[in-house]
Amino acid sequence: MYIPRSILVLIIIVYLLFLTSIDWINEPQGAWFRPFFVGILVVIVAAWSHREQDSDEL
């Protein structure tokens, strides 16, 4: 089974985000914009890894 690189990177980032979000939930003085910052970072990394694919891989 072939998994595209962009999907694999997205899965790894979501997994790491889940691990760190447990600490963020327990922290009462956290910044409100942190989830949005991480979300845009995930979108940028996925778009960058998808850009590197050839047209034959799509």
C-alpha positions, 0 to 999 in steps of 0.5 A, a space after each residue: 500500500 502506497 501512502 503519499 508523503 504529504 499524508 504521512 507527514 500530516 499523520 506524524 504532525 497530528 500525532 505529535 500535536 496530540 501528545 503536546 496538546 495534553 500538556 496544553 490542556 492542563 496549563 491554565 495560563 496558556 495562550 489562546 492562539 496556540 492551536 491556530 498557530 499549530 494548525 497553520 503550521 500543519 497546513 504549511 508543512 503538508 502543502 510543502 511536502 505535497 509540492 515536491 511530488 511529480 505529476 506522475 505521483 498524483 
